[in-house]
Every structure is written in structure tokens, then in C-alpha cells.
Amino acid sequence: MRDLFSMGCMEAFFAVIVIYKEMKYCLFKQALRLGLSVLELQVLWIAANFKGVTLNDLAIVTTCSKEELEVVLNFLESEGLAKKVRSGNAGKRIIEVTPEGKDLLEEVPSLVTASCSLECIDSETLQTFRKGAFKLVNAFGGWKIVEMLNQQEKHEKKE
């Protein structure tokens, strides 16, 4: 069997679509159990894992419009799960997850095991997949996303 990097463009695209569909279904089940939409869960997770994330960053990563994300952020703020904070002299707004939001996210790993059968995939396979995904995104010019992911990886190594 060929790996993702030796496949043709259409084969790689098909593989990504299949993985995306399955992961989105898994996220849907998790979000539903937490009382959130998939996008609300994604935004909360991204803000918790990438320090200093802005609305623009969220728009790039989620491929949603800023208007859609404002609605999501307003909901997360009203639920006490996240907040928008002015940062620095430029007055840029960053998204921070509240302690309540972090507590809610703590429930996600147990939900993954309960609803997505990821326990059968070892951490080395997931790490290899993640690194391969970084390479693909970088090859396609998704520099901003790769920059954010690399920042997270450096942060994880420090901890």
C-alpha cells in the first residue's frame, strides 16, 4: 500500500475527504454531548491550544467567515466559556478560554474514547499522521496554519 506522499493528487484528496468526514462525525457527537456545535467546539479547542489566537486566525484555520465566528464567539462568551481580550498597543483582540471552558474541554478525551474508537490507534501513528499533515499543508502554501501548529508543538515540548 502506498503512503499519502506517493499518491496522486486525486487519491490524496479522496483520502483527506474520507478522514475529514469521519472526524467531523466524531466531533459532531462530542460537541452534541457537550451542548455545543462542531464549530463552537473547534473554536474553543483552537483558542485553548494556540495562545494569542485572533478572529483572523480562527477564520484561516476553520475556513469560516469572520461574521460566522463572531456569532460563535458571542455564544461562547455568553456561556462563560471564552472571552475576547484586547492585547498590546495595537488593540488586537485575542480569544481566551475561561476556566469553565477549559473544564468543558477536559471532558473531550473521554468522549473521544467513548464515541470515536480512537483508542485502537497508537500515539505514534497519530503523531506520524500529524507530521505528515503539517508537510502537506506547508507544501500547499498554508504557511499561517503551519506557523500556528509549529508554535503549538514548541509549546508542548517546553511543558
Secondary structure, DSSP 8 states (H G I E B T S, - for coil): ---GGGS-HHHHHHHHHHHHHHHHHHHHHHHHHHT--HHHHHHHHHHHHSTT-BHHHHHHHH---HHHHHHHHHHHHHTTSEEEEEETTTTEEEEEE-HHHHHHHHTHHHHHHHHH-GGGS-HHHHHHHHHHHHHHHHHTT-HHHHHHHHHHHHHHHH-
